[in-house]
Amino acid sequence: MPELPEVETIKQTLRPFIRRILIKQFFFRPDMIKGNEFEPESLIGSRLIDIIRRGKFLVLRFDKQHNLVFHLGMSGQLYRGNNDDEKEKHIHYEAQFDDNMSLFFRDPRRFGGIWLISDLEAFFASMGPEPLSRAFSADYLASLMQSRKAPIKNLLLNQHIVAGIGNIYADEALFAAGIQPQRAAGTLTPDEITRLTQAIKKVIKAGIRYRGTTFRDYRDGNHQTGDFQKHLKVYGRKGKPCLKCGNMLQYIRLGGRGTYYCLQCQS
């Protein structure tokens, strides 16, 4: 599933669409619309004024307070192409702009969705702070972890606590902080919470710097793969030696998610 670094990279690579006018759009699978506060037809003739990201959501902000919100689910892609390009399989939405360029939303597994939203503040009201924001601090994290018995990884994946972290970056951050993913959140010491907060920020920044992680489906807005998979320390490395201590990495299922860690380097 595309996480914060992947969606941020898509946002950055789609910025050439800003200031362009939407002239046509095609919903090839109308069931991909998960909610609408205005009719899709009212977007035609609107100018795209900004592209923003919130957690794992990407928002195309048009004038007239119209916002097209995308969630990429497990396999979703958003990328640029020419209006007359031959369509790939599993294209569910196409937006054609006045510069002969189109935005394509492709989602083979169809876990993603599109929302037509006027009030973004209300739509995102239940989401936690962004991990790179000042609001996400060791004090903030500590205040939510007191006496919590849930595994720390499960809390990091909770979008109400922190927005945008998924399986890959949770495992990488916990390794960088030296904390086992199954540790009860309430058992972390203040020093460990500080290390974890710093590790999350560092790993997310690295993910953005290397343009996201591609194992299979993820592509940026130019339909190019990311490079962070070349820099992963634990995720996807089941049975391989830890790059720090040389012991074999462990793999468990935690909250239904495949989880990778080092028994020696994480406590």
Stockholm file with secondary structure:
# STOCKHOLM 1.0

chainA/1-267         MPELPEVETIKQTLRPFIRRILIKQFFFRPDMIKGNEFEPESLIGSRLIDIIRRGKFLVLRFDKQHNLVFHLGMSGQLYRGNNDDEKEKHIHYEAQFDDNMSLFFRDPRRFGGIWLISDLEAFFASMGPEPLSRAFSADYLASLMQSRKAPIKNLLLNQHIVAGIGNIYADEALFAAGIQPQRAAGTLTPDEITRLTQAIKKVIKAGIRYRGTTFRDYRDGNHQTGDFQKHLKVYGRKGKPCLKCGNMLQYIRLGGRGTYYCLQCQS
#=GR chainA/1-267 SS CCCHHHHHHHHHHTGGGTTCBEEEEEESCGGGEEEESSCGGGGTTCBEEEEEEETTEEEEEETTTEEEEEECTTTCEEEEEETTSCCCTTEEEEEEETTSEEEEEECTTCCCEEEEESCHHHHTTTCCCCTTSTTSCHHHHHHHHTTCCSBHHHHHHCTTTSSSCCHHHHHHHHHHHTCCTTSBGGGCCHHHHHHHHHHHHHHHHHHHHTTCCCSSSCCCTTSCCCSGGGGCSSTTCTTSBCTTTCCBCEEEEETTEEEEECTTTCC
#=GC SS_cons         CCCHHHHHHHHHHTGGGTTCBEEEEEESCGGGEEEESSCGGGGTTCBEEEEEEETTEEEEEETTTEEEEEECTTTCEEEEEETTSCCCTTEEEEEEETTSEEEEEECTTCCCEEEEESCHHHHTTTCCCCTTSTTSCHHHHHHHHTTCCSBHHHHHHCTTTSSSCCHHHHHHHHHHHTCCTTSBGGGCCHHHHHHHHHHHHHHHHHHHHTTCCCSSSCCCTTSCCCSGGGGCSSTTCTTSBCTTTCCBCEEEEETTEEEEECTTTCC
//
